[in-house]
Amino acid sequence: MTQRLKHIVPNVVVGVWLAMGFLTVQPVSAEEKSKVAAPPESTLQSVSVSAPMVKGALPADDPNAAVWSSATMARFPMSPQVHWPTRILDATVKDLNVRALHDGTNVAILLEYADPTEDPDDAAAIEFMVGDKKAHFAHGQPMAQVEGGPVNIWYWKNKDNKGVDMNAKGFGTIKVQTHQDVKAKGTYANGTWKVVFTRPLATEHADEDTQIATGGFINIAFAVWDGKKDVSGELKEKGSQKAVTSWWNFRAEAPPDYSSYYYAAIAVGVALGFQFVLIRKLKKGHSA
């Protein structure tokens, strides 16, 4: 009987510990991990922005807050806007780093990009589709096989250092909303802009504002203007002359779901109960 218990009980316990996630199979050593070379950071690109839910106040006015490190950075390539005149052949900003957070009520999105000089007309924008109607990322301009807008644009310019909530349905149709829900603030240091936009996840203006529901995906695009002036005094980038991205995905993560821990606890309880019953039966059989 004792020998039988020595073989059965450890196997049951191991099964319980595996169910709880305390044991793993075939762990990878640090040496093996080091053999897998990570790609250079400059080559990493993303397809979506994920905004985890955080407790406490969002860093709405602090692009340098430590809490931003808790959000995964997404990187998107930028290129000159070529869909509408007037165009430019080259844009200053080549890549854009994005992080996002939300607290269940408001969302904060941080843009970070390299710009050799700080200028009053440096600017950045975030764009969303409004409602279920598909739109082109170029201001919702009607394109081949894509109907026009509408789009919701969150805009920031250095000289004002504030957010502006706008709508458009094609180039030349931008309109500033009568209600302003978007806030923005930018800081410049060491050749890098950091601009944070904040807004409630949901607003009372569903026909003009994108509505952000936690747990779902929506489309997002970005634009950046280098406000430096050339030798003739003209702005290097303005209006349709800018760096843009295509549509990508944005997701405000749903609150944590702890149901898996609940079910794991039940599984462990069942396994321990089975172990107890099995041992009692084996003891009765042995004594008989």
Secondary structure as GFF3:
##gff-version 3
##sequence-region A 1 288
A	DSSP	alpha_helix	2	20	.	.	.	ID=ss1
A	DSSP	alpha_helix	30	34	.	.	.	ID=ss2
A	DSSP	three_ten_helix	41	43	.	.	.	ID=ss3
A	DSSP	beta_strand	48	51	.	.	.	ID=ss4
A	DSSP	three_ten_helix	66	70	.	.	.	ID=ss5
A	DSSP	beta_strand	74	77	.	.	.	ID=ss6
A	DSSP	beta_strand	79	80	.	.	.	ID=ss7
A	DSSP	beta_strand	95	102	.	.	.	ID=ss8
A	DSSP	beta_strand	106	114	.	.	.	ID=ss9
A	DSSP	beta_strand	123	129	.	.	.	ID=ss10
A	DSSP	beta_strand	151	157	.	.	.	ID=ss11
A	DSSP	beta_strand	162	168	.	.	.	ID=ss12
A	DSSP	beta_strand	175	176	.	.	.	ID=ss13
A	DSSP	beta_strand	183	189	.	.	.	ID=ss14
A	DSSP	beta_strand	192	200	.	.	.	ID=ss15
A	DSSP	beta_strand	217	225	.	.	.	ID=ss16
A	DSSP	beta_strand	243	244	.	.	.	ID=ss17
A	DSSP	beta_strand	248	252	.	.	.	ID=ss18
A	DSSP	alpha_helix	259	287	.	.	.	ID=ss19
###
